[in-house]
Amino acid sequence: MNMKMKRILIALLTASVAASASAVADNQKALQAKADSANAKRGVEIGGSIRAVAQLSSFSTDQDPTGINKFPDVERNEFVTADLSFGFRPYETVRANVIMRLGGGMQEYFAAAAKTLEAKWLNVEGNIGKNFYWTVGDFRQELTPLTIYNPGIDIMYEPTVFARKRHMAEKEQLLEGNKRNLQGANLQFRQEIDPMVGEIRAEAFFARVNRVSVLDFSGAEGNILPNDSLAGYATSLAANTDKWLVGGNIELLPMQKNIIVGVTPMFIFDNENSKTYTYRHLMSRGSKPNEFKPDELYDIEGVPQSGLYVRQEINPDVGPQNTLVLSARAGADVAGIMQNKNLTLDLVAEYAMSINKKKILGAADPVSGVVPVIEESENGSAILVNLNAGYKVDDSWSAGITLDVVRNDEKWFNNLAQSPSFFAQRVLNSDKDGNTVKYGVNSPLYSTFDALYHYSPKFSPVPRILQTNDDAFRDGQTESYNIAPYNKNSWGSNVYAKEQLALINMMMDPALQLVLPNGLATANRMGVRALIKGDWQEKVEAQALVSVFNQVKSEFEGIVDKVSYMEFGGGAKADIAKIAGLSKPAEFAASYKHSESTTNMVSGLSGTLKSDFINVGGSFQFLPRVGFTAGFQMINTDYGSILGSIEGINPNVGLDVPLVKSKQMQWMVGFDYTVADNAWLAINFGMINVTNDYNTATLGATTRNLPDYFNKTTKGDGATGVYQHKFSQSVFEASINVEF
């Protein structure tokens, strides 16, 4: 066991006795003895993390004075998750790893159903000599943004008090940066030939990215839009077949590893030999249980049916995937070739192509009536050029620029690189709008901050009817989920099918995902992104961001002419402790980002969606390990003249009433006891305030993105047809995060 392990063991105990700094010294000898004992047991390594949260969220609005919405205004989340990592090495060349997750809800301490015990990660790894390395089981993979990548969310100078919360939410899903979690086998080969010819790297991987799964269309788990069915889109994550990934990666790094040439072939396919069917009642997906009549004979196209079940595909909305992706890249580290340690200058260019085969139904034979199945291919391509340039003077200053040039056509498809790690969900006070929380960003009580920073691994919702008879159990279900515990978290490592990605992209958060919702692999984009960064003596740091993109081809030909995207912003961080010569850490940071998309219609009309994101935060230590953190965030979004009018609705995803403007604000302050970068105890209090303006001049039969206490008679102010909805959430929380 190394010194880092001992320090983290100390952190684990000090977090539990954070109220008394003297407890660290009192336990030092005992910890040292335990560390020496563990270190003596050769072949066994123990690590892991512990996350504990006690949270009280209170919802408030002045627009429901008569109490039309009778669901709880207060939500309490109290849970502990312990990921214990065990490494067993019976031989020098073989190692087995397992992460056991123990979880519990502290409010239901004696309820066995509230406890979780599962193996979240299991693999066996080893090496053959010095050149071969292999893994079987769970593993993580990240190659390039166009091949295997898990695109996330970048927030410039995110306040520490919020960044910690997002860190915990991501770790709950076992996320590690942009690495994608896979399950299968991975074999790697490394061989150094000579300094000039360089090193050759070869890798082969075989992974199952999805499996046959029969899921309840009305459950919160495994569905994008529970109880919904949309033509051309997949509202469920249920799978008809096992989905597999077979691929490899070959790289040559000559000239002392300052040149790179690489090729990555990948084949993503559904194994149709594993295709499975299920039997369902003859009811529509959104039917209520009381609409089912057991004794009724159903009539389908004039043919009487005596059975109550019919054989169906598990997920009729998803077709079989057969996608070939081939990537080639070349690059050079010019600064490395020049042997200039103060210079940064490297360039990598990558070209990728995709061949996506899909099956469609052809025209029926006029004689036999047989409908043939036709296989079509969609060929797409993507280009990414990355340039890093900069210079530094030791102990003085540094400056650099990162430039990404992108050209991805509209048919480019690779769900191993395009599936986002963030899919916005409603989290806190979800009982208040339970019937509409499935619509995420279009739920009436949605806020970006709620989706980004909060999670609850095993939340038990309140039924819509608080009774105990059978009718109440039936009628107490919601449109968004069944009344059963489920995981509320916007983060994940799912690999989505094409039909699922199309639906998810309609529900992206414009404040976070407007320009590149699927990362640098986003289809139908061409343009450039530049990030400039400077540093002075590691005391002051500044960044500036500029992005300009256009669609390669209109998604709605004949209606929309073109769509363009722009993003710019900047920020700075100052280490006050180093500047002022303080003995304890003190930092202050702030940033601003503007995002917009402009839609030009064929008719000559145009509309611009604009969003501004502001971050201000600071952290200051005033006692050994004890500090104060504070953060402020604000998002202003203007949906423009087109999106804020009747053309701005999308009933497929619950957007029934056009949203004109949105203002979101969040602040949080708190105290923390910090032992290491990822070991802290924090007690925080904050507020989320949201104001949404809707265009209610013309209302349809449904108003799902408006709160249930909206009065259709007045349509807002009764004159302009603008309804302004305001609500707030106060959040008090205590959290412990320890990684060792």
N, C-alpha and C positions, 0 to 999 in steps of 0.2 A: 504494500500500500504506500503510495507516494505522499509527499507533503500536502498536495492539493486535496487528497482524500481526507487527511487528518483535519485540514482546515474546514472542510465542508461538514465533517462530523461535529466539529465544534459549533459550526453554524446551526446545525439542526437542534442542538440542545439550547444554544443561546436564544434562538427564536422562541422557544417555549418558556423561557424565563426572562423575556425581554425587559420586564419591569425593573430588573435589578442587574446592573452591570457587574456587580461583584460576583454574581453567580458564575460568570465565565471563569474567573480565577479559581473559584471553589471546585469546579468540575474539571479543571485542567489535568490534574493527575489521573483522575479516573478515565478521562478520555484518552490520555496517552497510553494507559494500560490496555484499554480496549483496542486502540489502533494497533499497538504492537502485537496483540493477540491475533487480530484479524490478518495482519500482514504475515504472520508466521504460518498461516494455513495456506500453503501454496496451492494454486490451482482454483481458487474460489475468489471471485471479486463481487462486491456488493455496491450498488449505487442506486440512483433513482431520484425521485422528487416527491414532495408533499405540497399539496395546494389545499388551503382551507379558506372558505368564504362564509361570512355571516352578513347578510344583506337585507336591508329594509327599504322598499321602494313604495312611495306614496304618490298616487295619481291625483291630480286636481284640475278642475275646470269650472269656470263661472257660467258655462253655457248649458248646464243641465240643472237648473234650480229646482225643478220638481222631481228630480230623481228618476227620470225615465230609465236610465241605465242603472240597474240594481245590483250589478256585480261588484265584487270587492274592489275598493280603492287602494288597498294595501296588499303588497305581495312580499312574502318573506322567503328568502332562499338561504338555507344553511346546509353546507355540505363539506365533506372532506374527501379528497382523492389522494391516494398514496400509490405511486408507481414504483414498485420495488424491482430493480434490475439485478438479475443474477447472471454471472458469467462463470461457467464451469469449463475448465481446461484439463481433461484427463490426460491428454498428451500435448506435447509442445506444438503439434501441427493441427490440432483440432480443438474447437471451442464451441460450446453451446450457450446460447443467450436466451433469456426469457424475461419479459417484463410482466409481472403480476400486478394487476390493478385492483386495489381494495378501495371501495367507496361506500359512503354512508351519508344519509341525511340526518343531521343532528336533531331535527325536530321530531324524528320518528326513531329514536334511539333503540327502542325495544321491538320495532317492527322488522321482521326478517325480510319482508319484501322491499324494504328501503335500502338493503345492503347489496353491494355488487362485489363479485369476485370473479375475475376473468383473466385469461392470458392475452394481453393486448399485443404482444410481440413475441415471436418464437422463431428462432433460426439456428442453424448449425453452420459454422464457417471454419475455414482452415486454409492452409497453404501447402503447396508441394514444392519443396525447395525454396529458392528465393524469387522465382519468376511467376509461379502460378498462385492465384488466390481464388477461392470459391466460396459461395454462400448458397444455402438451400433454406427456403422459408421466407420470412419477411425481410425485405431490404429496401433501401432508399436509392433513388436514381435521379441524377440530374446531368444532362449532357449539354445541350444548347437550347436557346429559346425557341428554336424551330423544330426540335426533335422531342426530347423528354424534359418537361419543365412544369412547375406548378406556379403559375403567375399569381402574385399577391397584390397587396395595397401598399403604396409608398406614401408616407406622410412626412413632409419635410419638417424637421425639428419638432417632432411630436412631443408634447409635454410629458415629463417622466411619470406624473401621476396617472396619465391615461395609457402611456406606453406599457406600463407594468400590467395593467388590466388586459390589454390586448395580448401581451406575452402569455398570460395565464390561459386565456381562451384558446390560443393557438396550441399551446402545449397540451391542453386537454384532448385535442385531436391528434396528438403526436406529430405535429408539423415541425419540420426543420428547414427554415428558409424556403428556397424554391425547389427543394427535393420532393419528388413524388413517391409516396408509399406504394410499394408493389409487393407481390407475393409470388414466389416461384424460385428460379435458380439464376445465379449470376456467376460467370467464370471470367476471370481477368488474367491477362498475360502481360508481363513487362520484361523487356530485354534491352539492355544497353549494348549497342554494337560497338561504336567508338565515338569519340567526341564530335567528329564531323558528320558521320552518317547519322549519329544520334540514337535515340531510343525509339523502339517500336512498341506500341501498345495495342493490344487486341482484346476485345471484350465481346462476350456473347451473353444474351439474357433471354429468359423464357419466363413469362409471368401471366397469371390469370388476373385480369383487371375487373372482371365481373363474373358472377355465377348465376345459374338458374335460381330464381327466387320468386316464389309466389307471395305477393304482398297484398294486404288489404288496401283497396283503393281509397278507403276512407280514413286511414291511419295517418298520424303525423309523421311517423318514421317511413322513409322510403317513397315519399311522394313529393312532387314539386307543387302540384295543385290538387290536394285531396278532393275526391268527389266530382272532379271535373273531367271532361273529355273534349279535346279540341282537335279538329281535323288538321293534319299536317304537323302536329306537335305531340310530344310525349309528356303527359302530366304525371306519370308514375316512373319510378326507378326500377320497377319490377323487370325481370329479364327472362326472355324466352329460352335463351341458350347461354352457355359459358362463353365469355369473351376472352380472347387470348392475345398476348403480345409476344412476337418472336422477332428478335433483332440482334444486331451486332454493331460494333464500333471499332474502326481501325484508324489509328493515328500514327504518323511518323513525325518525330521531332528532331530534325538534323541541326547542325551548326550549334552544338551545345544547348540544344532545346530552345533555340531562339526562333526557329521556324516551325510551323505546324501545318501538316496536310492531313485531312481526315475525311473519312466516308462513313456514313451511318445509314444502313438499310433497316427498315422496320416493316413488319407486316402485322396489322391489327385485324382480327377476324372473329366472327362468331362461329363456333363449332356447331354446325347444323345437325350433326349426329347426336348432340345433346339436347336438341329441341324438345321441350316438354309442354304439354297442354294441361289445362285444368278444367274443372266443371263449375259453372256458375248458374245462379238463378236467372231466370229470364226477366231481369229487371234492368233498367238503365242505371248507369254508374252512379248517378246522383239521387236515385230513388230512396224514399224513406222506408223503414221497416214496416210501417203500418199500411203501405201500399201493396204489400205482398199478400196474395190470397192463395193459400195452399191448395184449395180444391179447384181452382180455376184451370180450365184447359186453354192453353195459349195457342194463338193462331199466327203462324209466320208465313207470310206470302200465300195465304189461302190454304196452307197445309196444317191440319189440326195436329197439335203436339200433346201427347199424353204425359210426358215427363216434365218435371219441374226444373231440371238442370239441362244445360247444353254444354257441349265441349267447345272451349274457346282457347285462343292463344293467351298465355299468361299476360302479356302486354301487347295488345293488338296495335298500339300506336308506334311501335319500334320495329323497323325492318332489320334484316340481317346486315351486319357490317362486314365489308371486305375492302380494306384500305391498305394500299402500299405507299410507304413514304420513303423517299431516298434523298439523303442530304450529303452535300459535298462542301468542304470549306478549306480555306487556306489562309494563313496569316503569318505575320512576322513581328517579332519584338525588336524594333530597330535600335532602341536604346540598349538592349542586351547585346546586340551585335557590335555596337559602338563601345560597349563596356563603360558606359557612362551611368554611374549610380544615381546621379542627381536628375537625370532626364527620364521622363516617361513618354514613350512613343511606340505604340503597337497598333496594328491594324489586322482585323479578321473579317473576311468576306465569306458568306455562306449562301448557297443556293439549295433550295429544297423543292421537290416536286411530290405531288400526291395524286394517286389514281384511286378514286373511290368508286367502287362498283355497287350499284343498287338495282333492286328488282322492282319492276312496276308492272301493273296489269295492262295488257294490250286490249285491242278491240275484239269483241266476241265473234266467233265464227258464225256466220249467218245460218249455216246448215245445222251444225252440231250444237251450237250454243256454248262451246267450250271457250273459256277466257284464257288466253295464253299468258305466260309470265315472261316478260322481256327483261333482259339484263342490259343496263346502260352504264357507261363509265363517265365520270366527271374528272377531268384532268385539271389540276390546279398547280400553281407555283408560288414560291415565296423567296424573297431576297432580303438578306439582312447584312448590312455592313456596319461594323463597330470600330470606332477609332477612339483611342485614349492618348491624350497628349498632355504633358505637363512638365513642370520643372520645380525643383526644391533647392533651397540653400539650408544646410544643416544648422539647426538651432536658430533659424531666422524666419523664413517664410516659404510657402509653397503655393502653387497655382496649377490648375489642370482643367481639362475639358473632356467630357465623354460625349461622343456623337454617334447616334444610331440612325442609319438610313434604311427605310423600310419600303418594300414594294410587294405586297401580297395581293394576288388577284381574288376575285369573288368566289372562285371555285376551290380555292386552297382549303384543305381540311386535314387536321391532325389533332384528334381529341386528346392525345397524350400531352400536347403543349398548349391547347386552347381551353381546357377545362379549368375554370378559375377556382382558386382556393377560398374566395369570399363570395357567398351568395346571401344577400341581405335577408335577415329574418327578424320578426318581432320577438322580443325577449321579455323585458320587464312589464309587469301589469298586463300580461297577455289575456287574462280572463276578461278584461274590460271589453275587448273587441274580438272575442274568441271566434266568431263566425267568419271574420275577415282577415285574421292574422296570416292565413296562407298566402295572401296577396303581397306580403312583404312590403316593398316600397309604396304600394298603393293601399295599404291598410290605413284607416283613418288616424290611428295613433302611432304611426311609424315615425322614428327618428333615426338618422344616420348614426348618431352617437350610441344609441341603444344597441343597434345591430353590430357596431364595431367592437364595443368594449364589454359587453355583458354576456353571460352564459349561465346555464343551469343544467347540469348533466342528467338530472333525473327529476323533472318537474311534474307534479301531480295537479292537473287542472281541475277547476270547479265545474261540475255539471251545470247545464243551463236551467235545470229544474231541481230544486233541493227537496226531493221526496225519495221514498224508499220502495215504492211499488214498481211493478214491471213496466207500466206505462211511462213512469218517470225515467226509468233507466233507458227506455227507447227514445223518448223525446228529449232527454237531457244531453244527447250527443250534439256536437257542433258541426258546422259545415267544413271546418278546418282540420279537425282531428277527432278521434274517438277519445272518450274519457278514460285515459290510461296514462301512466307515466311516460314521458318522452324527453328527449335531449333537445334543449334549446341552445343552439350555437350556429353562428353564421359561417364558421370556418370548417374546412374539410379538405380531403384529398381525393374526392370522387373523380372518376373518369366518365364523362357523360357521353351518351350517344348523340348523333347529329340532331335528331328531333328534340332531344332534351336541351341541348345547347341553344337551339333556336328559341325555345321558350324562356330559358334563363336570361338570355340577352335582352328580351323584352322587359325583364324585371330588374335590370341593373340600376344601381344608384348613380344618378348623374353627377353627384358631388364627388364621387370616387372613381367611377368607371366610364366616364363619358367618352374619352378619346380612344383608349385601347382597352376595352372590356375584357379581352382575352389575352392581354399581354402583347409582346412584340410579335406573336403569331396570329394576332387578330386578322381575320379574312377581310378582304375588300378595303384595304388601307394602303396608301402610299404617302410618304412624307418623311420628315426628319424630326428628331428629338435631340436637344442639346442640354447638357447639364454642366455648368461651370462651377468650380469649387476653389476657394482660396483659404489659406490658413496663415496666421501670424503667430509664430512662437508657441503654437498649441494653446494660445490664450484666446484668440478670436478666430472664429470660422464663419465663412459666408458661402451661400450657394445661390445660383440663379438657374431657372429652368425655362426653356422655350420649346414648344412642340407645335408643328404645323402639319396637318394631315388632310387628305381628301379621300373620298371613296373612289375606287377604281371604276366602278360601274354602278349605276343607279339600281337600287333594289326594287323600285317601283317605276319601271319604264312607262312613259306616257303620262305619269302623274308628277313624279319628282325628277327634276333635272339633275341636280347634284347636291351632295352634302359635304361640307367642309368642317374641319375641327381645328381648334387652336387652344393652346394651354401655355400660360406663362406665370412666373412667380419667382419669389426669392425669399431668403431668410438669413438669419445670423444667430450665432451662439457665442456667448462670452463666458469664459471661465473666470468668474469674479475673484475666486480665491487666489489664482495665479497672478492676476493683474494687481490686486491689492495686497498681496503677500499674506493672505490669511492662512491659518494653520488647518482650517477645516474646509471641506468641499463646499463650493457655492457656484451655481450655474444659472444663467438666464438665457432664454432663447425665444425667438419669434419668427413666424413665417407667414407668407401670403401666397395664395395660388388662385388664378383665374382660369376657368375652363369654359369653353363655349362650342356649340355646334350650330351651323347655319344651314338651313334647308331651303333650297331654291326650287320652287315649283315650276312646272312647265307653263302654267298659266301666267307666270310673271310675279306671283306673290312670293314672299320669302319670310322666314321667321328664324329667330335666333334664341337658342336656349343658353342662358348664362348662369354660371355658378361661381361664387367666391368663397374660399375657405381660408379662415384666419386661425392661427395657433399662437398662443402666448403661454409660456410656462417657466417655472423656476424651481430650483431645489436648493435648500440651504441647511447645512448642519450646524447646530448651535451647542451640542454636547457630543461627547464621544459616541458615535454610532446613532445618535438621535438627531433627527432633522425635520424640516418642514418642507412640504411640497405643495405647489399650487399650479393650476392650469386653467386656461380659458380657450374655448373654441367657438367659432361662429361660422355658419354656412348660410349664405343668401343665394337663393336660386330664383331666376326669372325665366318662366317657360315660354315667353315670346308671344307674338300676336297669332301665330298659327297653332302652336301647341296649347296655348291657353284658350283656344276657341273650340268649337264643336269638332274640328278636325283632330283635336288633341286627345280624343278618347280612345280607349282600347278595351272593350268589354271582355276580351279574351283573358286579360290579367286583372280584372276588377277595376279598371280605370274607367268608370262610368261617367264621371263628371270632370271636366277639364280643370286642371290645377294651374292657376295663373302665377302665383308667387309663393315662396316658402322661405321662412326665416327660422333657423334653428340656432340655439345658443346653449352652451354648456359651460359650467364652471365647477371646479372641485378643489377643495383644500384638505390638508390632512397632515398628520404626523407619522413618521416612520422610524423604525429601528432597523438599521441596515448592517448586516454582517459581511456580505459579499455582494457581487453584482446581481446574482440571482438568489439571494437569501435575504428576505426582509419580512418584517411585520408592519402593516400599515393600517391606520384608522383614518377614514376619509368621510367627508360630507360634501355633497354637491347637488346641483340643480340642472335639469334639462328643461328648456322652455322652447315651445314650438308654436309658430303662427303660420297657418296655411290659408291662402286666398283661393277660392273656387269660383269659377264662372257658372252660376246657376240660372242663367237667363233661359236656357232650354234644358229641361230635365226629362230623362227617359223613365221607363218603368222601374229601373233599379238604380240605386245610388250607393253602391257597396263601398266606395272610398270616402263616403261621408259618415260621420258618427251617427249612431242610432237615435240620438236626441236632436238631429237636424229637423227643422220644421219646413216641410215642402211648401206649405201655404205661403209663407213670407218670402221664400227664396233669398234669404239673407237680409239685405236692407230694404227689399221691396221696391227699390227704384232702379238700380243698375243691375240687379241680379248677381251681386257679388256677396258670397258668404265667407266670412272670416272666422276660422276656427282656431281657438287658442287652448292649449293645455300645457301642463307642466308635470314633471316628476321630480320629487326630492329623493335622493339616494344617500343612505347612511350605511357604511360598510366597514367591516374589519376583515383583513385578509392576511394570510401567511403563505409565503412561497419560499420553499427551500429546495435547492437542487444540489445533489451531492454525488 
